[in-house]
Amino acid sequence: MFDRLRNGLNKLINKFKFKTLDENSLREPVQELINLMIQNEVGVEVAEEIGKKLKKELIQNKTEYERFRDPRPMLKEGLRRSIRSIIEPEKRRDLVAEVKQKVQEGDPYVIVIMGINGTGKTTTLAKLAYMLQNKGFSVVFSASDTFRAGAIDQLTKHGENLKIKTIAHQKGGDPTAVAIDALDHAYSKGIDVVMIDTAGRMQNNYNLMQELRKLVEKTEPDIKIFIGDSLAGNDVIRQAQTFDEVAGIDGVIMTKADSDVKGGATLSVSKAIGKPIMYLGVGQSYDDLKEFNADVFVDQLIP
């Protein structure tokens, strides 16, 4: 995972040498760091901010750095701190705690899943449901992707595998009406969590994006989770920004993280929209959903 960016960062750190720390001596190596991150699909603004933070830290602590013959261990730690500050927004989301609180209050917790086609959106929804089941919560699915052929069947199959009821209408029906029926079912049966699967849509499809906006307004979900593809590079940043503008994103799950050799998209998307990465998809099984940990992520980049 993230092999290319990790190897590039290590090579850059190993050749980093200086006698004094100032703007002039740091200009070239920091720019090389920024270029390396951009080449590995880190957003330009994010790469530049990491470079700026690192340069500031080095200069502020120049006396401590300069008295060591080998500054690389301290340089690594400075880079870790700079990256960690980018990928970890102030507000984290503890999904399990939020669900528990809402259930104790007597209401179902409502999750809307959104994103474009091909990201593994519906499969990720099922993985999240599996995790919540293992925490002791009951779940109902809303098949509100009434646009894509086979979407209802796909979600229903996941429901059968996990013994979760799927509320569905016919293909081409009103997605919001399906979601409201799922909410009614949850209230009547005492179901803890309603998970709403929405149509995978390109961010420039105006009609489908407005349909998503309507669904969110009518169902008032507790959390709206964007599913991003780790292999999509800078495209995932633009997608997330548009979905956030239209429907509001509360958290992010990045799929295919186990196949991502560059690591740039995962590093960039949280900073781009100011919302936390909550989980990483790392395989095809229902239990292949890992809670995102900024410290672990940074350690993988800079061992």
Backbone as CSV, one residue per row, in Angstrom:
resi,resn,N_x,N_y,N_z,CA_x,CA_y,CA_z,C_x,C_y,C_z
1,MET,0.845,-1.194,0.000,0.000,0.000,0.000,0.885,1.252,0.000
2,PHE,0.625,2.178,-0.908,1.315,3.463,-0.973,2.816,3.303,-1.265
3,ASP,3.202,2.226,-1.975,4.619,1.913,-2.173,5.384,3.038,-2.850
4,ARG,4.807,3.606,-3.904,5.561,4.572,-4.701,5.866,5.847,-3.917
5,LEU,4.862,6.356,-3.223,5.079,7.577,-2.449,6.023,7.300,-1.274
6,ARG,5.842,6.178,-0.616,6.710,5.843,0.523,8.166,5.736,0.084
7,ASN,8.416,5.018,-1.013,9.788,4.852,-1.492,10.401,6.181,-1.908
8,GLY,9.594,7.028,-2.545,10.088,8.333,-2.964,10.441,9.215,-1.779
9,LEU,9.596,9.192,-0.746,9.863,9.990,0.446,11.131,9.514,1.155
10,ASN,11.316,8.201,1.227,12.504,7.670,1.890,13.778,8.053,1.151
11,LYS,13.740,7.978,-0.170,14.914,8.368,-0.955,15.243,9.843,-0.753
12,LEU,14.197,10.655,-0.717,14.403,12.093,-0.545,14.980,12.404,0.844
13,ILE,14.463,11.746,1.854,14.961,11.958,3.213,16.414,11.525,3.333
14,ASN,16.759,10.381,2.719,18.114,9.842,2.839,19.170,10.714,2.167
15,LYS,18.790,11.476,1.176,19.782,12.333,0.515,19.741,13.777,1.023
16,PHE,18.849,14.021,1.989,18.697,15.384,2.516,19.905,15.741,3.382
17,LYS,20.614,16.782,3.009,21.778,17.245,3.757,21.729,18.761,3.881
18,PHE,22.226,19.268,4.982,22.309,20.712,5.148,23.331,21.046,6.236
19,LYS,23.880,22.208,6.135,24.759,22.725,7.186,24.037,23.776,8.012
20,THR,23.229,24.555,7.338,22.411,25.546,8.034,20.980,25.434,7.527
21,LEU,20.069,25.887,8.344,18.654,25.842,7.988,18.138,27.247,7.794
22,ASP,17.793,27.568,6.568,17.182,28.852,6.280,16.373,28.713,4.990
23,GLU,15.722,29.784,4.591,14.874,29.756,3.389,15.644,29.294,2.165
24,ASN,16.851,29.783,1.991,17.631,29.459,0.796,18.026,27.987,0.757
25,SER,18.517,27.466,1.888,18.980,26.076,1.901,17.828,25.084,1.776
26,LEU,16.632,25.498,2.196,15.485,24.590,2.175,14.653,24.692,0.905
27,ARG,14.846,25.733,0.133,13.989,25.963,-1.032,14.000,24.768,-1.987
28,GLU,15.169,24.304,-2.365,15.265,23.221,-3.357,14.764,21.875,-2.817
29,PRO,15.208,21.412,-1.620,14.711,20.111,-1.148,13.215,20.102,-0.846
30,VAL,12.687,21.208,-0.338,11.244,21.248,-0.067,10.452,21.241,-1.371
31,GLN,10.944,21.953,-2.376,10.258,21.933,-3.670,10.311,20.535,-4.283
32,GLU,11.417,19.831,-4.075,11.520,18.454,-4.568,10.500,17.565,-3.860
33,LEU,10.316,17.807,-2.574,9.303,17.072,-1.821,7.910,17.348,-2.372
34,ILE,7.604,18.609,-2.638,6.295,18.988,-3.183,6.075,18.328,-4.537
35,ASN,7.090,18.371,-5.400,6.972,17.760,-6.735,6.730,16.260,-6.634
36,LEU,7.429,15.608,-5.699,7.261,14.171,-5.516,5.824,13.842,-5.130
37,MET,5.254,14.609,-4.215,3.885,14.338,-3.780,2.887,14.580,-4.908
38,ILE,3.086,15.635,-5.677,2.179,15.913,-6.794,2.241,14.787,-7.827
39,GLN,3.449,14.276,-8.084,3.607,13.159,-9.026,2.869,11.910,-8.554
40,ASN,2.656,11.818,-7.248,1.949,10.677,-6.677,0.510,11.021,-6.304
41,GLU,-0.051,12.003,-7.037,-1.475,12.332,-7.006,-1.931,12.989,-5.710
42,VAL,-1.002,13.579,-4.982,-1.392,14.457,-3.888,-1.836,15.780,-4.516
43,GLY,-2.944,16.343,-4.057,-3.411,17.615,-4.597,-2.351,18.700,-4.454
44,VAL,-2.303,19.594,-5.428,-1.269,20.623,-5.440,-1.306,21.462,-4.165
45,GLU,-2.476,21.922,-3.790,-2.596,22.757,-2.593,-2.174,22.002,-1.339
46,VAL,-2.520,20.722,-1.273,-2.159,19.903,-0.116,-0.653,19.699,-0.062
47,ALA,-0.043,19.380,-1.216,1.404,19.179,-1.267,2.140,20.444,-0.852
48,GLU,1.679,21.583,-1.348,2.332,22.844,-1.006,2.183,23.168,0.473
49,GLU,1.040,22.834,1.053,0.844,23.111,2.477,1.740,22.228,3.339
50,ILE,1.890,20.960,2.941,2.799,20.069,3.684,4.225,20.612,3.612
51,GLY,4.642,21.036,2.413,5.975,21.606,2.265,6.164,22.848,3.113
52,LYS,5.152,23.674,3.147,5.219,24.913,3.937,5.316,24.609,5.426
53,LYS,4.520,23.641,5.885,4.544,23.271,7.303,5.899,22.685,7.686
54,LEU,6.448,21.843,6.819,7.738,21.232,7.120,8.836,22.282,7.177
55,LYS,8.850,23.184,6.216,9.872,24.238,6.194,9.785,25.085,7.468
56,LYS,8.581,25.434,7.869,8.393,26.247,9.067,8.918,25.520,10.307
57,GLU,8.626,24.219,10.404,9.076,23.453,11.560,10.599,23.364,11.602
58,LEU,11.218,23.116,10.448,12.679,22.985,10.409,13.361,24.279,10.835
59,ILE,12.854,25.395,10.339,13.472,26.681,10.665,13.247,27.031,12.139
60,GLN,12.036,26.751,12.638,11.739,27.059,14.038,12.612,26.248,14.995
61,ASN,12.992,25.036,14.581,13.786,24.159,15.440,15.206,23.973,14.906
62,LYS,15.719,24.983,14.190,16.997,24.847,13.497,18.151,24.535,14.446
63,THR,18.154,25.106,15.619,19.257,24.864,16.555,19.333,23.394,16.939
64,GLU,18.164,22.801,17.197,18.124,21.391,17.575,18.524,20.496,16.411
65,TYR,18.059,20.832,15.201,18.385,20.020,14.032,19.864,20.105,13.689
66,GLU,20.421,21.309,13.732,21.775,21.539,13.240,22.856,20.915,14.132
67,ARG,22.529,20.618,15.386,23.558,20.070,16.257,23.700,18.555,16.117
68,PHE,22.811,17.938,15.282,22.926,16.511,15.027,23.666,16.264,13.721
69,ARG,24.603,15.321,13.764,25.353,14.994,12.551,24.444,14.351,11.508
70,ASP,23.506,13.522,11.966,22.543,12.883,11.058,21.150,13.387,11.416
71,PRO,20.600,14.317,10.646,19.297,14.909,10.981,18.104,14.098,10.498
72,ARG,18.353,12.970,9.805,17.255,12.262,9.138,16.159,11.758,10.088
73,PRO,16.495,11.194,11.248,15.402,10.764,12.141,14.485,11.918,12.549
74,MET,15.067,13.073,12.831,14.247,14.220,13.214,13.483,14.770,12.015
75,LEU,14.107,14.690,10.845,13.434,15.130,9.628,12.211,14.259,9.358
76,LYS,12.360,12.956,9.541,11.230,12.039,9.365,10.081,12.403,10.295
77,GLU,10.419,12.670,11.552,9.373,12.982,12.517,8.699,14.310,12.195
78,GLY,9.483,15.266,11.715,8.897,16.542,11.306,7.950,16.375,10.134
79,LEU,8.325,15.516,9.188,7.462,15.264,8.035,6.210,14.507,8.463
80,ARG,6.361,13.569,9.390,5.194,12.854,9.916,4.183,13.832,10.525
81,ARG,4.695,14.751,11.344,3.796,15.712,11.983,3.112,16.604,10.957
82,SER,3.841,17.003,9.929,3.270,17.871,8.896,2.151,17.163,8.148
83,ILE,2.367,15.890,7.803,1.351,15.130,7.073,0.165,14.819,7.978
84,ARG,0.455,14.461,9.228,-0.628,14.122,10.152,-1.581,15.303,10.353
85,SER,-1.035,16.495,10.399,-1.875,17.675,10.605,-2.782,17.938,9.411
86,ILE,-2.406,17.423,8.240,-3.204,17.603,7.030,-4.361,16.613,6.976
87,ILE,-4.097,15.368,7.359,-5.092,14.308,7.141,-6.006,14.107,8.334
88,GLU,-5.815,14.839,9.405,-6.625,14.627,10.595,-7.351,15.909,10.984
89,PRO,-8.551,16.131,10.420,-9.339,17.303,10.802,-9.630,17.292,12.298
90,GLU,-9.946,18.461,12.815,-10.193,18.574,14.257,-11.352,17.679,14.703
91,LYS,-12.400,17.598,13.895,-13.586,16.843,14.303,-13.567,15.435,13.711
92,ARG,-13.451,14.438,14.565,-13.537,13.052,14.163,-14.968,12.550,14.357
93,ARG,-15.308,11.432,13.698,-16.629,10.847,13.864,-16.474,9.435,14.422
94,ASP,-17.071,9.189,15.579,-17.107,7.852,16.159,-18.477,7.276,15.830
95,LEU,-18.542,6.549,14.725,-19.822,6.083,14.204,-20.537,5.183,15.211
96,VAL,-19.829,4.262,15.797,-20.462,3.318,16.723,-21.055,4.060,17.921
97,ALA,-20.315,5.020,18.460,-20.817,5.795,19.602,-22.041,6.617,19.212
98,GLU,-22.025,7.170,17.999,-23.168,7.966,17.540,-24.415,7.105,17.379
99,VAL,-24.240,5.913,16.805,-25.381,5.006,16.631,-25.944,4.611,17.995
100,LYS,-25.067,4.268,18.914,-25.503,3.867,20.256,-26.304,4.972,20.929
101,GLN,-25.839,6.205,20.812,-26.528,7.333,21.427,-27.920,7.527,20.825
102,LYS,-28.008,7.468,19.497,-29.292,7.685,18.821,-30.292,6.574,19.172
103,VAL,-29.802,5.353,19.230,-30.678,4.224,19.566,-31.192,4.355,21.000
104,GLN,-30.340,4.801,21.890,-30.761,5.003,23.288,-31.848,6.063,23.397
105,GLU,-31.822,7.022,22.451,-32.835,8.064,22.431,-34.142,7.593,21.804
106,GLY,-34.132,6.380,21.247,-35.354,5.792,20.714,-35.590,6.000,19.234
107,ASP,-34.576,6.469,18.500,-34.723,6.712,17.064,-33.685,5.926,16.281
108,PRO,-34.019,5.548,15.049,-33.013,4.887,14.213,-31.952,5.881,13.735
109,TYR,-30.754,5.398,13.554,-29.648,6.195,13.029,-29.654,6.037,11.518
110,VAL,-29.615,7.153,10.798,-29.781,7.123,9.341,-28.463,7.475,8.656
111,ILE,-28.033,6.576,7.765,-26.788,6.745,7.024,-27.110,6.818,5.539
112,VAL,-26.631,7.871,4.878,-26.725,7.963,3.412,-25.330,7.720,2.831
113,ILE,-25.268,6.808,1.864,-24.021,6.481,1.175,-24.073,7.094,-0.216
114,MET,-23.023,7.837,-0.592,-23.022,8.513,-1.897,-21.665,8.403,-2.570
115,GLY,-21.656,8.620,-3.876,-20.411,8.565,-4.637,-20.718,8.279,-6.092
116,ILE,-19.683,8.173,-6.916,-19.899,7.911,-8.334,-19.868,6.406,-8.589
117,ASN,-20.222,6.019,-9.817,-20.194,4.609,-10.191,-18.762,4.073,-10.166
118,GLY,-18.646,2.789,-9.832,-17.364,2.119,-9.950,-16.453,2.221,-8.745
119,THR,-16.902,2.848,-7.681,-16.048,3.010,-6.507,-16.197,1.875,-5.494
120,GLY,-17.163,0.989,-5.721,-17.452,-0.046,-4.731,-18.399,0.448,-3.669
121,LYS,-19.285,1.355,-4.061,-20.169,2.034,-3.108,-21.118,1.055,-2.401
122,THR,-21.818,0.240,-3.161,-22.797,-0.670,-2.560,-22.117,-1.749,-1.731
123,THR,-20.995,-2.269,-2.211,-20.251,-3.271,-1.438,-19.729,-2.678,-0.134
124,THR,-19.287,-1.420,-0.188,-18.796,-0.766,1.027,-19.937,-0.562,2.019
125,LEU,-21.115,-0.219,1.520,-22.296,-0.116,2.384,-22.519,-1.436,3.119
126,ALA,-22.415,-2.549,2.398,-22.623,-3.857,3.015,-21.541,-4.151,4.058
127,LYS,-20.303,-3.758,3.770,-19.225,-3.954,4.757,-19.501,-3.154,6.025
128,LEU,-19.984,-1.936,5.853,-20.291,-1.092,7.007,-21.440,-1.699,7.812
129,ALA,-22.429,-2.238,7.106,-23.545,-2.897,7.788,-23.062,-4.105,8.582
130,TYR,-22.168,-4.868,8.001,-21.601,-6.048,8.672,-20.884,-5.632,9.962
131,MET,-20.124,-4.546,9.889,-19.425,-4.046,11.070,-20.416,-3.646,12.158
132,LEU,-21.481,-2.942,11.763,-22.477,-2.501,12.743,-23.229,-3.688,13.348
133,GLN,-23.505,-4.691,12.524,-24.129,-5.909,13.062,-23.248,-6.544,14.142
134,ASN,-21.952,-6.572,13.871,-21.020,-7.171,14.835,-20.908,-6.360,16.116
135,LYS,-21.348,-5.089,16.066,-21.388,-4.252,17.263,-22.736,-4.376,17.983
136,GLY,-23.621,-5.228,17.430,-24.882,-5.497,18.107,-26.074,-4.712,17.597
137,PHE,-25.930,-3.989,16.467,-27.022,-3.168,15.959,-27.770,-3.895,14.843
138,SER,-29.089,-3.670,14.781,-29.899,-4.191,13.679,-29.934,-3.155,12.556
139,VAL,-30.072,-3.631,11.310,-29.933,-2.769,10.133,-31.031,-3.077,9.136
140,VAL,-31.486,-2.042,8.430,-32.346,-2.217,7.264,-31.738,-1.433,6.106
141,PHE,-31.819,-2.001,4.900,-31.301,-1.348,3.705,-32.414,-0.629,2.961
142,SER,-32.080,0.532,2.407,-32.967,1.234,1.482,-32.326,1.207,0.104
143,ALA,-32.970,0.543,-0.852,-32.437,0.435,-2.211,-32.835,1.681,-3.003
144,SER,-32.219,2.815,-2.644,-32.568,4.092,-3.281,-31.737,4.384,-4.517
145,ASP,-30.954,3.404,-4.957,-30.358,3.489,-6.286,-31.334,2.827,-7.239
146,THR,-32.302,3.605,-7.683,-33.309,3.082,-8.618,-32.932,3.389,-10.063
147,PHE,-31.738,3.947,-10.262,-31.318,4.398,-11.596,-30.535,3.323,-12.345
148,ARG,-29.593,2.678,-11.655,-28.695,1.733,-12.328,-29.329,0.356,-12.426
149,ALA,-29.235,-0.236,-13.596,-29.737,-1.585,-13.801,-28.977,-2.547,-12.892
150,GLY,-29.711,-3.349,-12.161,-29.095,-4.349,-11.290,-28.755,-3.865,-9.900
151,ALA,-28.893,-2.570,-9.650,-28.495,-2.042,-8.341,-29.366,-2.603,-7.222
152,ILE,-30.675,-2.699,-7.478,-31.586,-3.218,-6.456,-31.255,-4.679,-6.167
153,ASP,-30.999,-5.451,-7.230,-30.657,-6.863,-7.053,-29.346,-7.019,-6.290
154,GLN,-28.386,-6.155,-6.576,-27.089,-6.239,-5.904,-27.237,-6.000,-4.407
155,LEU,-27.964,-4.956,-4.034,-28.144,-4.652,-2.619,-28.976,-5.732,-1.935
156,THR,-30.005,-6.224,-2.631,-30.839,-7.291,-2.068,-30.014,-8.541,-1.783
157,LYS,-29.085,-8.854,-2.688,-28.215,-10.021,-2.492,-27.332,-9.829,-1.262
158,HIS,-26.776,-8.640,-1.108,-25.991,-8.372,0.107,-26.882,-8.532,1.349
159,GLY,-28.115,-8.040,1.250,-29.038,-8.175,2.367,-29.316,-9.630,2.722
160,GLU,-29.488,-10.449,1.699,-29.719,-11.881,1.936,-28.509,-12.513,2.602
161,ASN,-27.316,-12.143,2.137,-26.092,-12.705,2.716,-25.950,-12.339,4.195
162,LEU,-26.356,-11.112,4.515,-26.177,-10.607,5.881,-27.440,-10.726,6.727
163,LYS,-28.492,-11.300,6.134,-29.790,-11.423,6.822,-30.340,-10.045,7.226
164,ILE,-30.266,-9.133,6.268,-30.773,-7.771,6.439,-31.888,-7.544,5.430
165,LYS,-33.018,-7.022,5.875,-34.136,-6.743,4.971,-33.804,-5.548,4.080
166,THR,-34.157,-5.659,2.804,-33.966,-4.574,1.850,-35.329,-4.021,1.438
167,ILE,-35.533,-2.730,1.663,-36.764,-2.065,1.217,-36.506,-1.544,-0.198
168,ALA,-37.340,-1.959,-1.146,-37.104,-1.606,-2.545,-38.418,-1.354,-3.267
169,HIS,-38.366,-0.478,-4.265,-39.459,-0.272,-5.215,-38.971,-0.752,-6.574
170,GLN,-39.697,-0.442,-7.612,-39.286,-0.850,-8.946,-38.183,0.072,-9.473
171,LYS,-37.430,-0.454,-10.453,-36.400,0.351,-11.102,-37.038,1.599,-11.706
172,GLY,-36.397,2.743,-11.547,-36.902,4.003,-12.067,-37.836,4.726,-11.119
173,GLY,-38.071,4.141,-9.943,-38.954,4.776,-8.973,-38.289,5.947,-8.263
174,ASP,-39.028,6.543,-7.342,-38.540,7.711,-6.613,-37.621,7.245,-5.476
175,PRO,-36.324,7.587,-5.522,-35.392,7.136,-4.479,-35.772,7.626,-3.087
176,THR,-36.308,8.839,-3.016,-36.680,9.389,-1.713,-37.837,8.608,-1.107
177,ALA,-38.784,8.215,-1.928,-39.923,7.432,-1.426,-39.458,6.097,-0.853
178,VAL,-38.471,5.489,-1.488,-37.926,4.227,-0.973,-37.305,4.457,0.401
179,ALA,-36.528,5.527,0.524,-35.859,5.831,1.789,-36.869,6.094,2.898
180,ILE,-37.928,6.805,2.589,-38.952,7.092,3.602,-39.645,5.800,4.040
181,ASP,-39.880,4.892,3.081,-40.461,3.594,3.446,-39.519,2.819,4.364
182,ALA,-38.217,2.906,4.105,-37.240,2.219,4.957,-37.231,2.826,6.362
183,LEU,-37.369,4.143,6.443,-37.444,4.805,7.747,-38.691,4.349,8.507
184,ASP,-39.829,4.302,7.812,-41.075,3.851,8.443,-40.928,2.419,8.958
185,HIS,-40.268,1.576,8.160,-40.051,0.185,8.563,-39.194,0.123,9.822
186,ALA,-38.137,0.948,9.874,-37.249,0.952,11.034,-38.000,1.351,12.297
187,TYR,-38.837,2.372,12.199,-39.612,2.811,13.364,-40.602,1.734,13.809
188,SER,-41.256,1.105,12.844,-42.294,0.126,13.198,-41.705,-1.168,13.751
189,LYS,-40.496,-1.525,13.324,-39.884,-2.789,13.739,-38.772,-2.616,14.773
190,GLY,-38.500,-1.368,15.142,-37.454,-1.128,16.127,-36.051,-1.399,15.609
191,ILE,-35.828,-1.110,14.330,-34.513,-1.317,13.720,-33.591,-0.156,14.098
192,ASP,-32.339,-0.468,14.397,-31.412,0.546,14.893,-30.863,1.471,13.815
193,VAL,-30.552,0.921,12.641,-29.828,1.688,11.619,-30.511,1.539,10.265
194,VAL,-30.734,2.665,9.594,-31.226,2.679,8.217,-30.065,3.089,7.323
195,MET,-29.723,2.222,6.359,-28.617,2.509,5.443,-29.191,2.724,4.047
196,ILE,-29.003,3.930,3.528,-29.611,4.326,2.254,-28.552,4.306,1.153
197,ASP,-28.745,3.407,0.208,-27.849,3.312,-0.951,-28.393,4.229,-2.042
198,THR,-27.583,5.164,-2.513,-28.032,6.101,-3.552,-27.362,5.777,-4.878
199,ALA,-27.907,6.322,-5.933,-27.379,6.049,-7.266,-25.964,6.588,-7.412
200,GLY,-25.096,5.746,-7.967,-23.766,6.227,-8.322,-23.914,7.212,-9.460
201,ARG,-23.442,8.418,-9.262,-23.676,9.468,-10.253,-22.405,10.264,-10.456
202,MET,-22.187,10.671,-11.695,-21.075,11.575,-11.948,-21.424,12.935,-11.361
203,GLN,-20.396,13.610,-10.847,-20.660,14.867,-10.149,-21.177,15.959,-11.077
204,ASN,-21.065,15.770,-12.397,-21.557,16.789,-13.324,-22.944,16.454,-13.889
205,ASN,-23.589,15.413,-13.348,-24.952,15.071,-13.764,-25.924,15.863,-12.891
206,TYR,-26.405,16.979,-13.412,-27.185,17.922,-12.616,-28.455,17.284,-12.058
207,ASN,-29.192,16.562,-12.892,-30.471,16.012,-12.448,-30.295,15.007,-11.309
208,LEU,-29.313,14.118,-11.452,-29.098,13.125,-10.403,-28.565,13.764,-9.130
209,MET,-27.750,14.801,-9.261,-27.244,15.477,-8.066,-28.376,16.192,-7.329
210,GLN,-29.309,16.764,-8.061,-30.459,17.407,-7.416,-31.373,16.377,-6.774
211,GLU,-31.444,15.207,-7.370,-32.214,14.115,-6.780,-31.601,13.714,-5.441
212,LEU,-30.276,13.680,-5.393,-29.582,13.370,-4.144,-29.847,14.451,-3.098
213,ARG,-29.803,15.699,-3.535,-30.085,16.799,-2.607,-31.485,16.641,-1.993
214,LYS,-32.473,16.303,-2.829,-33.844,16.120,-2.352,-33.913,14.993,-1.323
215,LEU,-33.254,13.869,-1.609,-33.290,12.731,-0.691,-32.718,13.121,0.671
216,VAL,-31.607,13.845,0.658,-30.965,14.265,1.906,-31.873,15.217,2.687
217,GLU,-32.498,16.149,1.975,-33.381,17.108,2.649,-34.579,16.422,3.290
218,LYS,-35.118,15.403,2.625,-36.335,14.750,3.117,-36.050,13.739,4.233
219,THR,-34.898,13.092,4.188,-34.625,12.030,5.163,-33.829,12.528,6.366
220,GLU,-33.186,13.704,6.251,-32.400,14.288,7.343,-31.487,13.249,7.998
221,PRO,-30.547,12.690,7.245,-29.682,11.639,7.787,-28.776,12.144,8.901
222,ASP,-28.366,11.211,9.755,-27.421,11.539,10.821,-26.008,11.689,10.275
223,ILE,-25.720,10.983,9.211,-24.396,11.087,8.603,-24.489,10.787,7.114
224,LYS,-23.715,11.523,6.326,-23.641,11.318,4.876,-22.205,10.965,4.554
225,ILE,-22.015,9.758,4.034,-20.670,9.237,3.819,-20.384,9.154,2.325
226,PHE,-19.280,9.772,1.936,-18.824,9.738,0.545,-17.857,8.575,0.369
227,ILE,-18.094,7.779,-0.679,-17.218,6.658,-1.002,-16.293,7.082,-2.132
228,GLY,-14.996,7.127,-1.859,-14.016,7.538,-2.845,-13.106,6.385,-3.238
229,ASP,-12.679,6.404,-4.485,-11.789,5.374,-5.025,-10.347,5.825,-4.849
230,SER,-9.552,5.077,-4.101,-8.161,5.443,-3.858,-7.349,5.523,-5.139
231,LEU,-7.789,4.811,-6.180,-7.041,4.780,-7.431,-7.449,5.889,-8.387
232,ALA,-8.385,6.740,-7.984,-8.909,7.770,-8.893,-8.051,9.025,-8.932
233,GLY,-7.041,9.122,-8.088,-6.152,10.278,-8.118,-6.875,11.567,-7.783
234,ASN,-6.488,12.625,-8.492,-7.068,13.939,-8.204,-8.544,14.035,-8.561
235,ASP,-9.043,13.104,-9.376,-10.472,13.115,-9.697,-11.324,12.965,-8.441
236,VAL,-10.849,12.171,-7.480,-11.645,11.938,-6.276,-11.777,13.217,-5.452
237,ILE,-10.802,14.108,-5.552,-10.892,15.388,-4.843,-12.011,16.230,-5.433
238,ARG,-12.051,16.309,-6.756,-13.102,17.093,-7.420,-14.478,16.493,-7.165
239,GLN,-14.553,15.167,-7.186,-15.833,14.505,-6.900,-16.318,14.843,-5.488
240,ALA,-15.425,14.699,-4.520,-15.799,14.947,-3.129,-16.223,16.393,-2.924
241,GLN,-15.534,17.323,-3.541,-15.883,18.737,-3.393,-17.278,19.021,-3.932
242,THR,-17.635,18.411,-5.080,-18.953,18.637,-5.667,-20.052,17.999,-4.821
243,PHE,-19.841,16.766,-4.377,-20.836,16.106,-3.529,-21.018,16.870,-2.225
244,ASP,-19.932,17.413,-1.701,-20.025,18.181,-0.461,-20.848,19.450,-0.667
245,GLU,-20.672,20.104,-1.809,-21.424,21.324,-2.109,-22.913,21.033,-2.264
246,VAL,-23.239,19.907,-2.892,-24.635,19.590,-3.201,-25.363,18.993,-1.997
247,ALA,-24.750,18.018,-1.347,-25.462,17.257,-0.321,-24.831,17.362,1.060
248,GLY,-23.585,17.808,1.123,-22.895,17.878,2.411,-22.328,16.522,2.787
249,ILE,-21.023,16.434,2.900,-20.363,15.192,3.305,-19.957,15.314,4.765
250,ASP,-20.185,14.251,5.535,-19.779,14.234,6.938,-18.553,13.369,7.182
251,GLY,-18.322,12.424,6.304,-17.179,11.527,6.445,-16.899,10.828,5.139
252,VAL,-15.727,10.210,5.053,-15.253,9.587,3.811,-14.790,8.169,4.087
253,ILE,-15.106,7.265,3.168,-14.507,5.932,3.139,-13.775,5.802,1.813
254,MET,-12.501,5.463,1.861,-11.702,5.273,0.650,-11.590,3.781,0.358
255,THR,-12.020,3.372,-0.834,-11.973,1.969,-1.234,-10.687,1.671,-1.997
256,LYS,-10.395,0.366,-2.156,-9.243,-0.126,-2.922,-7.918,0.389,-2.368
257,ALA,-7.904,0.683,-1.068,-6.686,1.210,-0.460,-5.553,0.189,-0.511
258,ASP,-5.899,-1.101,-0.536,-4.875,-2.132,-0.584,-4.166,-2.176,-1.934
259,SER,-4.774,-1.584,-2.968,-4.177,-1.572,-4.309,-3.512,-0.249,-4.660
260,ASP,-3.552,0.699,-3.738,-3.079,2.058,-4.028,-1.578,2.159,-3.795
261,VAL,-0.794,2.247,-4.888,0.659,2.354,-4.752,1.107,3.796,-4.597
262,LYS,0.247,4.745,-4.923,0.646,6.152,-4.872,0.280,6.816,-3.555
263,GLY,-0.950,6.626,-3.091,-1.345,7.158,-1.793,-1.809,8.602,-1.807
264,GLY,-1.736,9.264,-2.957,-2.020,10.687,-3.005,-3.461,11.055,-2.754
265,ALA,-4.395,10.257,-3.297,-5.807,10.587,-3.144,-6.224,10.517,-1.681
266,THR,-5.809,9.467,-0.994,-6.158,9.319,0.411,-5.568,10.445,1.248
267,LEU,-4.369,10.854,0.884,-3.705,11.935,1.607,-4.400,13.270,1.388
268,SER,-5.045,13.453,0.243,-5.563,14.765,-0.153,-7.028,15.014,0.168
269,VAL,-7.864,13.976,0.083,-9.303,14.206,0.035,-9.834,14.785,1.342
270,SER,-9.313,14.337,2.463,-9.796,14.846,3.746,-9.530,16.335,3.882
271,LYS,-8.330,16.761,3.497,-7.982,18.175,3.583,-8.820,19.000,2.610
272,ALA,-9.105,18.433,1.435,-9.817,19.174,0.391,-11.217,19.575,0.824
273,ILE,-11.892,18.721,1.614,-13.265,19.036,2.026,-13.383,19.265,3.532
274,GLY,-12.286,19.092,4.250,-12.321,19.341,5.684,-13.143,18.348,6.472
275,LYS,-13.275,17.121,5.942,-14.056,16.082,6.621,-13.175,14.851,6.815
276,PRO,-13.409,14.083,7.866,-12.491,12.986,8.198,-12.658,11.756,7.311
277,ILE,-11.538,11.081,7.058,-11.593,9.729,6.516,-11.932,8.802,7.674
278,MET,-12.967,8.010,7.523,-13.446,7.168,8.619,-12.941,5.736,8.506
279,TYR,-12.961,5.193,7.294,-12.558,3.808,7.085,-11.844,3.678,5.743
280,LEU,-11.085,2.575,5.614,-10.440,2.206,4.362,-10.943,0.830,3.947
281,GLY,-11.330,0.695,2.670,-11.669,-0.604,2.126,-10.397,-1.271,1.632
282,VAL,-10.138,-2.516,2.104,-8.856,-3.158,1.802,-9.034,-4.561,1.225
283,GLY,-10.197,-4.869,0.686,-10.434,-6.189,0.114,-11.893,-6.353,-0.253
284,GLN,-12.260,-7.580,-0.615,-13.611,-7.838,-1.103,-14.529,-8.480,-0.073
285,SER,-13.983,-8.978,1.020,-14.802,-9.634,2.037,-15.524,-8.601,2.891
286,TYR,-16.577,-9.038,3.557,-17.360,-8.118,4.379,-16.546,-7.545,5.538
287,ASP,-15.547,-8.282,5.988,-14.744,-7.772,7.107,-13.514,-6.986,6.645
288,ASP,-13.435,-6.690,5.345,-12.291,-5.927,4.812,-12.576,-4.428,4.820
289,LEU,-12.923,-3.942,6.000,-13.136,-2.514,6.206,-12.402,-2.142,7.485
290,LYS,-11.379,-1.316,7.348,-10.523,-0.987,8.479,-10.729,0.466,8.904
291,GLU,-10.831,0.659,10.207,-10.957,2.021,10.717,-9.696,2.806,10.375
292,PHE,-9.892,4.024,9.877,-8.737,4.838,9.486,-8.040,5.373,10.724
293,ASN,-6.732,5.216,10.742,-5.915,5.710,11.838,-4.798,6.556,11.242
294,ALA,-4.792,7.848,11.562,-3.823,8.759,10.956,-2.396,8.367,11.286
295,ASP,-2.149,7.915,12.512,-0.796,7.536,12.902,-0.309,6.333,12.110
296,VAL,-1.181,5.331,11.939,-0.809,4.148,11.154,-0.556,4.538,9.697
297,PHE,-1.418,5.392,9.158,-1.268,5.836,7.770,0.086,6.527,7.574
298,VAL,0.425,7.426,8.489,1.689,8.161,8.374,2.874,7.215,8.535
299,ASP,2.765,6.251,9.436,3.856,5.295,9.618,4.069,4.443,8.385
300,GLN,2.992,4.174,7.627,3.138,3.415,6.390,3.866,4.247,5.325
301,LEU,3.625,5.552,5.338,4.289,6.418,4.376,5.749,6.657,4.740
302,ILE,6.009,6.826,6.044,7.357,7.172,6.491,7.739,6.229,7.623
303,PRO,8.180,5.008,7.298,8.504,4.019,8.338,9.793,4.392,9.080
